[in-house]
């Protein structure tokens, strides 16, 4: 990828479909505050265990024309599942970004109905994310959290409340995800971080592609192309080209969204390197297809007005 700024960068609208902000001085995020640090797929993440404001996010995004963004829950204190949206409401009152939010609700908890009602009552909340219980490796065939009756009972509430579901689970649980999407065909599901293809070995990538194919067969599933960093390696277009193009080929240009996952992915690249890499990968796509991937799909899928 060239180090020069592509011609269209200055004028292209960007709707970042997945990012975070946080104030670790004021609010409790266990993974950002507690010691010792938890194991993390990118390795040492001490560099982001500090406040990250909307102003810093905008500075990171320069010189891109960032017109809207989707805030995604930040693993806030799980004993206070509505406090994060209280905090975010105060942030949004003083900033133009983020535009909308994905909140957290523990779908297998007795408190889930009340928490979901609270989130749905906020005009800026578009969905929820709850990372379902997952197995540590694909060789473990134990069913994950999406199969549990209490989890599915509360998942069923999302459609009635007008809430989308952001799912972050490794690709080896996508058979369960496809079954969930089929059982609830009117529920809008968004796969986070491209299905987490962290293992780039040939066998693992082949299995990831098969899993993504199963998910893509469900028309109510979309995907965020993001979170593609690899431990100890720099984010590059060449390293991620096959992942990005395979995902677009399977889901189509109308169900994929580019996202930064900042500040988390600042551990492996700058905002410009990530979005410049996306531009490099899809530079042969039509202008309309590129606009869909960079902005229009996120606007439509998350109803950003």
C-alpha positions as CSV (number, residue, x, y, z in Angstrom):
1,X,0.0,0.0,0.0
2,X,1.3,3.4,-0.9
3,X,2.0,5.9,1.9
4,X,0.4,8.7,0.0
5,X,-3.2,9.8,0.8
6,X,-5.6,8.4,-1.9
7,X,-7.3,11.1,-4.0
8,X,-10.8,10.5,-2.7
9,X,-9.9,10.4,1.0
10,X,-10.6,14.1,1.7
11,X,-14.1,14.0,0.2
12,X,-15.3,10.5,1.1
13,X,-17.8,10.3,3.9
14,X,-16.9,7.8,6.7
15,X,-19.4,6.3,9.1
16,X,-17.3,4.3,11.5
17,X,-19.5,1.3,12.4
18,X,-17.7,0.3,15.6
19,X,-15.6,2.4,18.0
20,X,-15.4,3.2,21.7
21,X,-14.8,6.1,24.1
22,X,-14.2,5.9,27.8
23,X,-13.2,7.9,30.8
24,X,-11.3,5.5,33.1
25,X,-10.8,8.3,35.6
26,X,-14.5,8.6,36.3
27,X,-16.0,5.2,35.4
28,X,-15.3,1.6,36.2
29,X,-14.3,-0.8,33.4
30,X,-12.8,-3.9,35.0
31,X,-10.6,-4.8,32.0
32,X,-9.2,-1.2,31.9
33,X,-8.8,-0.7,35.6
34,X,-8.2,-4.0,37.4
35,X,-4.9,-5.8,38.0
36,X,-3.6,-8.1,36.7
37,X,-4.7,-7.3,33.1
38,X,-6.8,-10.0,31.5
39,X,-5.4,-12.1,28.6
40,X,-6.1,-10.2,25.3
41,X,-5.9,-11.3,21.7
42,X,-3.7,-8.4,20.8
43,X,-1.3,-9.0,23.7
44,X,-0.3,-6.1,25.9
45,X,-3.0,-3.5,25.9
46,X,-1.7,-1.2,28.6
47,X,-1.4,1.7,26.1
48,X,-5.2,2.0,26.0
49,X,-5.9,1.7,29.7
50,X,-6.5,5.5,30.0
51,X,-9.2,8.0,29.1
52,X,-10.2,8.1,25.4
53,X,-12.4,11.1,24.5
54,X,-14.4,12.1,21.5
55,X,-11.9,14.8,20.8
56,X,-9.0,12.3,20.7
57,X,-11.1,10.0,18.5
58,X,-11.6,12.8,16.0
59,X,-7.9,13.6,16.0
60,X,-7.1,10.0,15.4
61,X,-9.5,10.0,12.4
62,X,-7.9,12.9,10.6
63,X,-7.8,13.6,7.7
64,X,-10.8,11.4,7.0
65,X,-14.3,13.0,6.6
66,X,-15.8,11.3,9.7
67,X,-19.5,12.2,9.5
68,X,-21.1,9.7,11.9
69,X,-20.1,6.8,14.2
70,X,-21.5,3.9,16.2
71,X,-20.4,3.7,19.8
72,X,-20.3,0.1,21.0
73,X,-20.4,-0.9,24.7
74,X,-17.1,-1.0,26.5
75,X,-17.4,-3.8,29.1
76,X,-18.5,-1.3,31.7
77,X,-19.1,-2.5,35.2
78,X,-21.6,-5.3,34.8
79,X,-23.3,-4.6,38.1
80,X,-24.5,-1.3,36.5
81,X,-25.9,-2.1,33.1
82,X,-27.7,1.2,32.5
83,X,-25.0,3.5,33.8
84,X,-23.0,3.3,30.6
85,X,-25.8,4.8,28.6
86,X,-26.3,7.5,31.3
87,X,-22.6,8.4,30.8
88,X,-22.9,8.3,27.0
89,X,-26.0,10.6,27.0
90,X,-24.0,13.2,28.8
91,X,-21.1,12.8,26.3
92,X,-23.5,13.1,23.3
93,X,-25.1,16.2,24.7
94,X,-21.7,18.0,24.3
95,X,-20.3,16.3,21.2
96,X,-21.5,15.5,17.6
97,X,-19.9,12.1,17.8
98,X,-20.8,9.4,18.5
99,X,-24.1,9.4,16.6
100,X,-25.8,6.2,17.9
101,X,-25.0,3.5,20.4
102,X,-25.0,-0.2,21.0
103,X,-25.5,-0.9,24.7
104,X,-24.9,-3.9,26.8
105,X,-27.5,-6.3,28.3
106,X,-26.8,-9.7,29.8
107,X,-29.3,-11.7,27.9
108,X,-29.3,-14.7,30.3
109,X,-29.7,-12.6,33.4
110,X,-33.0,-12.1,35.3
111,X,-32.5,-8.4,34.9
112,X,-32.5,-8.5,31.1
113,X,-36.1,-7.5,30.5
114,X,-35.8,-4.3,32.5
115,X,-32.4,-3.5,31.1
116,X,-33.6,-4.0,27.5
117,X,-36.7,-1.7,28.2
118,X,-34.4,1.0,29.6
119,X,-32.1,0.8,26.5
120,X,-34.9,0.8,24.1
121,X,-36.4,4.0,25.7
122,X,-33.3,6.0,24.8
123,X,-33.6,7.5,21.3
124,X,-29.9,7.0,20.5
125,X,-29.6,3.3,21.3
126,X,-29.9,1.1,18.2
127,X,-29.0,-2.3,19.6
128,X,-27.3,-4.3,22.3
129,X,-24.2,-6.5,22.5
130,X,-23.8,-9.4,24.8
131,X,-20.9,-11.7,24.1
132,X,-22.4,-15.1,24.5
133,X,-20.5,-17.8,26.3
134,X,-18.0,-19.3,23.9
135,X,-15.5,-22.1,23.7
136,X,-11.8,-21.3,23.8
137,X,-11.0,-23.4,20.7
138,X,-12.8,-24.8,17.7
139,X,-12.1,-28.4,18.7
140,X,-14.4,-28.0,21.7
141,X,-17.9,-28.8,20.4
142,X,-19.7,-27.8,23.5
143,X,-22.7,-25.6,22.7
144,X,-22.2,-21.9,23.4
145,X,-24.4,-19.4,25.1
146,X,-26.7,-18.7,22.1
147,X,-28.3,-22.1,22.6
148,X,-29.4,-21.5,26.2
149,X,-33.2,-21.1,26.7
150,X,-33.0,-18.1,29.0
151,X,-30.6,-16.3,26.6
152,X,-32.9,-17.0,23.6
153,X,-36.0,-15.9,25.5
154,X,-34.5,-12.5,26.1
155,X,-33.1,-12.4,22.6
156,X,-36.6,-12.7,21.3
157,X,-37.5,-9.4,23.0
158,X,-35.1,-7.5,20.8
159,X,-37.2,-7.4,17.7
160,X,-40.3,-6.2,19.6
161,X,-38.2,-3.4,21.1
162,X,-36.7,-2.4,17.8
163,X,-33.2,-3.3,18.9
164,X,-30.5,-4.9,16.8
165,X,-28.1,-7.5,18.1
166,X,-24.3,-7.1,17.8
167,X,-22.8,-10.5,18.2
168,X,-19.1,-11.0,19.1
169,X,-18.3,-14.7,19.1
170,X,-15.6,-16.7,17.4
171,X,-16.4,-18.2,14.0
172,X,-16.6,-21.8,15.4
173,X,-20.0,-20.8,17.0
174,X,-21.4,-19.7,13.7
175,X,-23.5,-22.8,13.2
176,X,-25.3,-21.8,16.3
177,X,-25.5,-18.2,15.0
178,X,-27.0,-19.3,11.8
179,X,-29.6,-21.4,13.6
180,X,-30.4,-18.3,15.8
181,X,-30.8,-16.1,12.7
182,X,-33.0,-18.7,11.1
183,X,-35.2,-19.1,14.1
184,X,-35.6,-15.3,14.4
185,X,-35.7,-14.2,10.7
186,X,-36.9,-10.7,11.4
187,X,-34.1,-9.9,14.0
188,X,-31.3,-7.8,12.7
189,X,-27.9,-9.4,13.6
190,X,-24.5,-7.8,13.1
191,X,-21.3,-9.9,13.3
192,X,-18.5,-8.0,15.1
193,X,-14.9,-8.0,14.0
194,X,-15.3,-10.2,10.9
195,X,-15.9,-13.4,12.9
196,X,-12.5,-13.1,14.7
197,X,-10.2,-14.8,12.3
198,X,-7.2,-14.5,14.6
199,X,-5.6,-17.8,13.5
200,X,-4.3,-17.3,9.9
201,X,-3.1,-20.8,9.4
202,X,-4.5,-22.4,6.1
203,X,-6.7,-24.9,8.0
204,X,-8.1,-22.2,10.3
205,X,-8.8,-19.8,7.5
206,X,-10.5,-22.5,5.5
207,X,-12.7,-23.3,8.5
208,X,-13.4,-19.5,9.1
209,X,-14.5,-19.2,5.4
210,X,-16.9,-22.1,5.8
211,X,-18.3,-20.6,9.0
212,X,-18.7,-17.2,7.4
213,X,-20.5,-18.8,4.4
214,X,-23.0,-20.3,6.9
215,X,-23.7,-16.9,8.4
216,X,-23.9,-15.2,5.1
217,X,-26.7,-17.6,4.0
218,X,-28.9,-15.8,6.5
219,X,-30.2,-12.5,5.0
220,X,-30.7,-10.9,8.4
221,X,-27.0,-11.1,9.3
222,X,-24.6,-8.3,8.4
223,X,-21.0,-8.0,9.3
224,X,-18.5,-5.3,10.4
225,X,-15.1,-5.7,8.8
226,X,-12.9,-4.7,11.7
227,X,-10.8,-6.1,14.5
228,X,-8.3,-7.6,12.1
229,X,-5.1,-7.0,14.0
230,X,-2.7,-9.8,14.8
231,X,-0.6,-10.0,17.9
232,X,2.9,-8.7,17.3
233,X,2.2,-7.7,13.7
234,X,1.5,-4.5,12.0
235,X,-1.9,-4.0,10.3
236,X,-1.4,-4.0,6.5
237,X,-3.7,-4.3,3.5
238,X,-1.7,-7.3,2.2
239,X,-2.1,-9.2,5.5
240,X,-5.9,-8.6,5.5
241,X,-6.8,-8.5,1.8
242,X,-8.0,-12.1,1.6
243,X,-10.1,-11.7,4.8
244,X,-11.7,-8.5,3.6
245,X,-12.4,-9.6,0.0
246,X,-13.8,-13.0,1.2
247,X,-16.2,-11.3,3.6
248,X,-17.4,-9.0,0.9
249,X,-17.8,-11.8,-1.6
250,X,-19.9,-13.8,0.9
251,X,-22.1,-11.1,2.3
252,X,-22.1,-8.7,-0.6
253,X,-21.4,-5.0,-0.7
254,X,-24.8,-4.2,0.9
255,X,-24.2,-6.2,4.1
256,X,-20.7,-5.2,5.0
257,X,-19.4,-2.2,6.9
258,X,-15.9,-0.9,7.6
259,X,-15.1,0.0,11.2
260,X,-12.1,1.2,13.1
261,X,-12.6,-0.5,16.5
262,X,-10.7,2.4,17.9
263,X,-9.0,2.9,20.3
264,X,-8.5,-0.9,20.7
265,X,-7.1,-1.4,17.2
266,X,-4.7,1.5,17.7
267,X,-2.6,-1.2,19.3
268,X,-1.8,-2.5,15.8
269,X,-2.3,0.5,13.5
270,X,-3.3,4.1,13.1
271,X,-6.8,5.0,12.0
272,X,-5.3,6.2,8.6
273,X,-3.4,2.9,8.1
274,X,-6.6,0.9,8.7
275,X,-8.9,3.0,6.5
276,X,-6.1,3.5,3.9
277,X,-5.8,-0.3,3.9
278,X,-9.5,-0.7,3.3
279,X,-9.3,1.8,0.4
280,X,-6.4,-0.1,-1.1
281,X,-8.2,-3.4,-0.9
282,X,-11.5,-2.1,-2.5
283,X,-10.0,0.5,-4.9
284,X,-11.3,-1.5,-7.9
285,X,-14.9,-1.6,-6.6
286,X,-17.3,0.9,-8.1
287,X,-17.7,4.3,-6.4
288,X,-21.2,3.3,-5.2
289,X,-19.9,0.0,-3.8
290,X,-17.2,1.8,-1.9
291,X,-19.6,4.4,-0.6
292,X,-21.8,1.6,0.7
293,X,-18.9,-0.1,2.5
294,X,-17.5,3.1,4.0
295,X,-20.7,4.9,5.0
296,X,-24.1,4.1,3.4
297,X,-24.5,0.6,4.9
298,X,-23.8,1.7,8.4
299,X,-26.2,4.6,8.0
300,X,-29.0,2.2,6.9
301,X,-28.3,-0.7,9.2
302,X,-28.0,1.5,12.3
303,X,-30.6,4.0,11.2
304,X,-28.3,7.0,11.5
305,X,-30.3,10.0,10.5
